[in-house]
Amino acid sequence: MIRDDEVYKIGRVGKTHGIHGELQVQVDDDVFDRVNAEYLILRIDGILVPFFMEEYRFKSDDIALVKFCDIDSNEEARRLTGCEVFFQRAMADAEEHDLTYAELVGYSLADSSDGKIVGQIAFVDDATENILFELSDGTLLPAAEELIVEIDAERRVISMIIPEGLI
């Protein structure tokens, strides 16, 4: 069984494409292309399920057209629309690369002044130039590069300077 802490969200299945089971997947991270992955993980009824890819191609920077094995009709594909798409952290960690915002979800956030954990990143809002970490308790913190002191990918902890009054 695949656990939530073993994966991170990279997108969502959009609408079907064509009549042979192809789907449009809106992606925030193209890690599956960088590491040449064989499968993606979809959340179906609360369970993380691996789906092997027959083929895929990018329609745009953030839309991939994906054909999953054994999904051969528009009707079968339609059942997957709206599902969240995830990727295995272990496979992404094996590749040397700069971490993406999607990979930071689930990391603990520590105050660099005393090392105390202040929360866990639940969401990264990168919709504007001012990127924000949203912690699991709803607290919003600026994710400015000049505030981040260290990212420990092994321990999954980000040490940062937290401006006074935000926590």
N, C-alpha and C positions, 0 to 999 in steps of 0.2 A: 504494500500500500504506500502511495506517495503522500508525504506529509507536507503541510503548508510551509513549514520552515525550510524545506528542501528545494523550494521553487520561488520564483518571483514573476510577477505579472509583466507581460510584454505587449499585451494588446487585447483585442476583442474580435470575435468573428462577426463580420457584417453580413451582407446579403449574399445570396447565391450568385454565381456567374456562369451563364450558359446552362446546358441541359445534362451535362455529364458528371455532376457532383462537385464542381469546382466552387470554392468559396473565396470571398474577399475578406482578408484579415487585416484589420487596421492595427498597425504595429507602432509601438513607442520605441522599440529597440530591435535592431536587426541581428541580434546575437546568433540566431539560428542559421543565418547566412554566413557569418564570420567563422563559426566553428564547424560548419558543414554538418549540422545535426540531422539525424534520421527521423526525429519525431518532435512533435509539440505536445503540450499537455493542456487539456481543456477541462474546465470545471463543469461537470454535468450532475445536476441534482445534488450539489454539495460535495461530490467526490471528484478527485483529480484523476483523470483518465488519459493515458498516453495514446496519441493517434499518429501512426507512422505516415510520413509524407511520400506520395508517389512522385510528385513533382511540385515545384513552385516557381514563380517568377514575380518580379516586382512590377506593378502597374505604375506606381509613383514612389516617392520617398517614404510614404507612410502607409501604402496599401500593397499587400502581397496577395497574389492569386495562388491559392493552395489547393491541391488535389490530394486528399487523404486516401490511403489504401482502403478498399472495400466500401467506399462511399461513391457509388456509381450513378446516382440519379439526382435530379433536382429535389425530389421529395426527401430522400435520405439526407442530403446536404441541408435542407431547410430546417431540419430538427436541431442542427448545431448552431444556427444563427443566434447571436446574442451571447454565446458562451464566452467567458473570460479565457484568455490564452496565457499559458505560463511556460517557463523554461527552467530546466534543472540548474540550480546554483553550481553544483559540482562540475558540470560541463562548461559553464561560463568561466568558473574560477581556473580551469585548466589552461585557459588562454591568457597570455600576457596582453592586457589592454587597460585603458583607463576605464574606471567604473562608470556605468551609466546611472542616471537618476533612478531608473526602474530597479536597478540592482541594490540601491541603498534602502529601499523599503524593507523594514524588518531589522535594520541596524539599530543598535543602542546609541544614544547621544549622551556624551559625557561633557561636563563643564571642565574646560582645561585648567581653571584656577585651582580646583581641588580634586579633580578626577571622578567626582560623583556623577553617577548615571542620573540624568534628569528625565529620561523617557525613551520610548522606542518610536522610530519613524514609521508612521502608518501610511503616509502619502507624500509625494513630492509634487508641489504645484509649480510647474515650469511653463505655465500658459503665458506669463508675461516676462519681461526682462528681470524683474525682481523675484527670483526663485525662492520658494518657501518650503521648509520642512514642516509637515503637520504631524505632531506627535499623537500617540494613541489616546491621550486625554483631551485632544482638541487644540492644544497650544500650538501657535504658529511662530516659527523662528526663521529669520533670514538665512538663506543658505549661501551667502556671499563667500567667494573663495578666500578673501582676506580674513574671514572669521574662522575658517577651518584650519586647525592646527595639524591634525594627523587623521588618517583613515587607516585603521587596522582591519584589513580584509579577513585575516585569519580569525580574529576574535569577533569580527563584525561590530566594531565600535568606532564611532566618529568622535574625536575630541575637538571641541570648538570653543572659541571665545563667545560667551553668551552675554550680550549687552544687558546692562543693569535694568531691572524693572520688567523684563520679559517673562521671567518665571517667578 
